[in-house]
Amino acid sequence: MNDSGQAPLHSIHAPSLRYTVRFERGGPSFAATANQPLLWAAEQAGLLPPSSCRNGTCRTCMCRVLRGQVRYRIQWPGLLPEEKAEGWILPCIAYAQSDLELTWPRNFRLPAGA
């Protein structure tokens, strides 16, 4: 993670890098581009991660990065410095910068039939 909390804005016309995001212990995976928040990418893949504010303040989607890196385009007001140092992220405002392995967010639900 970058300590500045800022990620470069990518042109909507530039090709976007694509990463694989996996949940621990053989959980589901999904594709995410460098230009979309992880929460949105998971939802586009049919997953139902917990969410509420979608702006980095409520902590509903909070989970931890086990492997990989994310960046933010805005500051992450919902995380304490100690949590950030331990790898906790807010997927609603986090953008993949590599393939990722994440812990399961609290209250994570899988779609019916998954």
C-alpha positions in Angstrom: 0.0 0.0 0.0 1.1 3.5 -0.7 1.3 5.7 2.4 0.2 8.8 0.5 -3.3 7.3 0.1 -3.4 8.5 -3.5 -3.3 6.4 -6.6 -2.7 7.9 -10.1 -5.9 8.5 -12.0 -5.9 6.3 -15.1 -7.4 7.5 -18.4 -10.7 5.8 -19.2 -9.3 5.2 -22.7 -6.1 3.6 -21.4 -6.0 -0.2 -21.2 -6.5 -1.3 -17.6 -4.4 -3.9 -15.9 -6.4 -6.9 -14.7 -5.7 -8.8 -11.5 -7.1 -11.9 -9.8 -8.5 -11.4 -6.3 -8.9 -14.6 -4.1 -10.4 -15.1 -0.7 -8.4 -17.2 1.8 -8.9 -20.9 2.3 -10.2 -21.7 -1.2 -12.9 -19.0 -1.2 -14.2 -17.5 -4.3 -12.1 -15.4 -6.7 -12.9 -12.6 -9.0 -11.2 -10.3 -11.5 -10.5 -6.7 -10.8 -8.9 -3.9 -12.8 -6.7 -1.2 -11.5 -9.5 1.2 -12.3 -12.3 -0.2 -10.2 -12.8 -0.5 -6.4 -12.5 -4.1 -5.2 -16.0 -4.0 -3.7 -17.5 -3.1 -7.1 -15.4 -5.7 -8.9 -16.6 -8.4 -6.5 -20.2 -7.4 -7.0 -19.8 -7.4 -10.8 -18.6 -11.0 -10.4 -21.8 -11.9 -8.6 -20.4 -11.9 -5.0 -22.3 -10.3 -2.2 -19.6 -8.7 0.1 -20.9 -6.6 3.0 -21.1 -2.9 2.3 -22.8 0.2 3.5 -21.3 3.7 3.0 -19.1 2.9 0.0 -16.8 5.9 0.8 -14.4 4.4 3.4 -16.0 5.5 6.6 -18.3 2.8 8.0 -15.9 -0.2 8.0 -18.6 -2.7 7.0 -16.4 -4.1 4.1 -13.1 -4.1 6.1 -10.9 -7.1 5.4 -7.2 -7.8 5.4 -4.7 -8.3 2.6 -2.7 -11.5 3.0 -0.8 -11.2 -0.2 -0.6 -8.4 -2.8 -0.9 -4.6 -2.8 -3.7 -2.1 -3.1 -3.8 1.7 -3.5 -6.4 4.3 -2.7 -7.5 7.4 -4.7 -8.8 9.1 -1.5 -7.7 9.0 2.1 -9.0 6.0 4.1 -10.7 7.7 7.1 -12.1 4.4 8.4 -8.8 2.8 9.3 -6.5 3.5 12.2 -2.8 3.7 11.4 -2.2 0.4 13.3 -4.9 -1.4 11.3 -3.4 -0.1 8.0 0.1 -1.4 9.2 -1.5 -4.8 9.8 -2.8 -5.0 6.3 -6.5 -4.1 6.8 -8.2 -2.4 3.9 -11.5 -0.9 2.9 -12.5 -2.7 -0.4 -15.1 0.0 -1.2 -12.2 2.5 -1.9 -9.2 0.1 -2.5 -7.9 -0.6 -6.0 -5.8 -3.7 -6.8 -2.2 -3.1 -7.8 -1.4 -6.8 -8.1 -3.1 -10.2 -7.7 -4.5 -10.3 -4.1 -5.4 -12.8 -1.4 -7.8 -11.4 1.1 -9.4 -12.5 4.4 -13.2 -13.0 4.4 -15.0 -9.8 5.4 -17.3 -10.1 8.3 -20.8 -11.0 7.2 -19.7 -12.1 3.7 -22.4 -13.9 1.9 -22.2 -16.1 -1.2 -25.0 -15.9 -3.8 -27.5 -18.7 -3.7 -26.3 -21.7 -5.6 -22.6 -20.8 -5.2 
